[in-house]
Amino acid sequence: MGRRNITQVSDFILMGLTDSEEIRLVLFTLFLLIYLMTVLGNVGMILIIRLDPQLHSPMYFFLSHLSFLDLSYSSVITPKTLGNLLTSKQNISYLNCFTQMSFFVFLGATECFLLSSMACDRYAAICSPLRYQVVMSTRRCCSLVFGSYLIGFMDTSVNVLCLSRLHFCNSKIIYHFFCDGPAILALSCTDTHDIEIIIFISAGSTLLVSLITISLSYVSILSTILKITSTSGKQKAFSTCASHLLGVTIFYSTMIFTYLKPSKSYSLGKDQVASVFYTIVIPMLNPLIYSLRNKEVKNALNRVMKKRKDSK
């Protein structure tokens, strides 16, 4: 067999979520509402944090970047999915497919380490409150965010380099609603064993390192909270971590279910449901989780609204 290049396949066909026109119309309406809420929630969170000086702290600095990632994350997947739900033509060019996958991996890996940085921030706030401003200085916060984006870029490079070596022959149908790594691996007509191992190690290391960081932070946090004598003190400490812990649990559980397994165990139905959850639903949930459970954000929103009224 002569050496073949992946560019022999000029485009792919995304099979989407269903063939039923009625269900597709229902899904379009649902996903459109979710996407609008995602944009409104995350843009609103970023604006509130920027406009209210009392939210200019490390915790909200990380939260503004989380909102940016969630907004970008959803925007990479949802608009194309909405377009495909309205039309029977579900083609996506080779370049657009790999661009979508690259951004998806980049944003997902970056979010993993940003959530780890947020756990470190909570650790410093609860375990070392007197040294919090020194430990979580502006320079350190910027370094953690930059490091998160850098690791995301490195993960993306590994994935793109591996998947660009695949041969697709005449296979064009991607059994998914977006260009996801496992679905593209399943499409290849060549042996993907070595590539699977490299991607598994890369993705596994990202998830494992970030999960270990989060776990160690929360073990220390729990140990400190248990030493607090007053009930109100314990409740206040728990409330500062509850939103982040809930967001972490939802994000990591779906990611681990989908990606830390061989491509042979890829299941169209189950994996698509999980993918819908973490690509479309979770970016909408995060602003709700961090705002509804957070009095500071509610108060900041009231202050911003009051300032607008006064200015008028």
N, C-alpha and C positions, 0 to 999 in steps of 0.2 A: 504494500500500500504506500503510495507516494505521500509526501508531506502535504497535509491539507490545512487550510487556514479557516478560522472561525468566520471570516467575512464572506464565505461562500453562502451563508445564510444572511440575507439582507434584512429580513424582518421576522417577527414571531407573531403567533396568534394567542392572545390571552383568552382562555376558556371562560373566565369569570366565575360567578357564584352559582348561577342557575340558567337554564334554558327557557324557563317560563316567563313570558312577557309580563304577566300580572304580578308575579313575585318580584321581577326586576323593577317594576314601577314602584312597588311598595318599598323595596330596598333603596331605590334612588331617593325617594322622599325622606326616608329615615336617615340615610347617610348625609343628605344635603342639610337637614336640620342639625345633625350632630356636628358637621363641619362648620356651619355658621356659628354654633355655640362654642366650638373649639377656637375659632378665630376671635370671636367676641371676648371669650374668657381669658385667653392668653394675651391678647393685645391689651385688654383692660388691666390685667395683672401687671404687665410691663409698664404701662402708663401710670398706674397708681404708685408703683414703687419709685418711678422716676420723679413724679410730681410732689410726693409727700416726703419732706426732709426727715421725718421721724422713722421712715422705713429705709434710710440709707445706712444699713448695717450689713455685716457679712451674710447673715441668714437670708435677707431679702436680695442681696446681690446675687447669691447662688440661685434663688428662686426666680429672679428675672431671666437668668440664662436658661433655667429649666423650662420656663414658659416659651422662650425663643426656640428652644430645641423641639418642644412639643408642637408648636405652630409649624415649624419647618418640616418636622417628621410627618405630620398629617398632610401637609401641602404637597409633599413628594408623592404620596399614594392616592389620596382621596379624589382630587380633580380628575385624574385619568380613569379611576374606577367609576366615578359618576358619568363620565362621557361614555364609557363602555356599556353601562347599564341602559343608556338611552338608544344605543345603536347596535345593529347586528354585526357591523364591521368592527372587529376588536383587534386589529393589527397594531403592533408597536414595532418601530424600527429597531434594528440591532443597537444602534448608538443610543437611542432613547431608553431602551431596555437596560443597558449596562450603566447608563447615567443614573437612572432611577435606583438601580440596585446599589450603586456606589454611594449615593447620598443616603440611602436607607441604612446601610451598614455604618457609615460615618456617624450619622446622627444617633443611631442606637448604641454604638460603642461609647460615644461621647457622653450620652446620658447615663450609662452605667457608672462611669467614673465621676460624673458630676454628682450623682446620688451618693457616692462614696465620700466626696468632698463635703457634702451636706451633713453626712453622718459624723465626720470629723469635727465639723462646726458645732453640732449639737453636743458632742463629747467635750469640747473645750468650754462651751457655755455652762454645762452642768457639773463637770468634774473639776474645772479650774476657773470658776467665775471671776476671781480676783485678777487673774492673768489673761482673761479672755481677749481684751483689746490688744494685748501684746502678742499673744499666740495667733490670733486671727487678724493680723494687720492687713492693711489694704494690699501691700505687696504680696503677702502670702496668699490672699484670696485670689488675686490676679494670676499668680503662679499656678494655683490649683485648677483654675478654669482653663488657662492656657494648656496645662498638662493634659486635661481631659480632652480638649480638641485635638491635641497632638497625638494622643493614643488612638483616638477615633480615626485620624488620618492614616496612622500606621496600620490599623486593622483593615481599613478600606484598601490600602495598597496591596496587602497580602491577598485579600479576596479577589481583587480585580486581576492581579497577576496570575493567580491560580485558574480562575474561571476563563480568562482570555486564552488559555491553552486548550480548552475543550474543542472537540470536533462535533458538529451537530448533523452532518450529512444532510439528509432530507427532512429531518425532524424539525418542525416549526411550532407545534402546539405546546404551550405552557399551561399545565393544569393548575392554574392559580389565577387570582384576579390582579396580581402585580408581579413584577420580575423579582422573585425571591430566590436566594441561593439554592436551597434544597430542590425547588422545582426545576431550576436550570440544570442542576446536576443530574436529576432524573431524566432529563431530555437528551443528554449526551449519548452518542453511539459508541464512545470509546470508554476504556477502563478509567474509572474515576477514583479508584481506591486511594492512591497516593494523595490526590488533591483533597479528598474527603478528610484524610488524616491531618493534613496541614491546616485546613479550615477549622476542623474540630479542635485542634490544639490552640489555634489563634482565638477562636470564639470562646472556647473553654477557659483559657487563661484570663481573658477579659472578664468573664462572668465570675470566675473563681476568685481572682484577686480583689475585685470590687466587693464581692459577697463576704470574703474574709475580713476586709477592712470594715464593712458595715457591721458584721457580727461582733468583731472585737470591740468596736466603738459602743455598741449597745449592751454588751456584757459589762463593760466598765460603767456605763450610764446606769444600768439596773443596779449594779453593786452600790453606786453612790446614792441612788434614790432610796434604796432600802435602809441606808444609814440615817436618812433624814427622819427626825423624830415627829415633827408636826404633820398632821394629815393634809392640811392645806398646802404645805411645802411639797409634799409628795405629788399631790394632784397638779400643782403648777408645773412641776418638773415633767410629769407624764404628758401633760397637755402640750408642752413645747416639742415633744417627740412624736406624738400620736399621728399627726398628719404625714410626716415624713415616713414613718414606719408603715403606714397604710399604703402610701404610694409605692414604696419599695416592694412590699409584698405582692401587690397586684402586678407590677411591672416584671419582676423577676420570675414569678411563677409561670406566667405565659411564655416568657422568653425561653426558660429552661425546658418547658414542655415541648416547645416547637423545635429548638435547635440542638440541644444536647442529646442527639440520638442519630443512628445511621440513616442515610437517605433511603435505604430499603424499607424502613419502617414508616416512610412518608405516607400519610393517609390524607387523601384529598378533603374529605369532609371535616375531620377533627382538626387538621392543621389550618384549614381555611377559617373555621370558627375562632380558633386561637389568634390567627393573624388579624382578623377583623377587630378582635378585642384590643390588641396592643397597637395596631396601626391607626385605627379610627376612633375607638371608644376611649382608651386611656388618655390620649392628648386632651380630650374634652373633660375627663374626670379630674385631672390634676389641679386645674384652677379651682374647681369646686371643692376638692379636698382641702386645699391650702387656704381658701377664703372662708368657707362656711365654718370651719373649725378654728378659725383664727380671729380673735377679737381685734387685734392690731390692724389687720387688713380691713375689717369692717369699719373701724374708727377712722382709718386713713381715707376710705372711700367717702365717709360722711364729711370729713374735713375738706377733701377736694371738691365735693359737690357744693359745700357751703361757700368755699372761696369763689367758685364759678358764679354762684347766685349773688354774692356780694359785689363781684366785679361788674355784673350786669346792672 
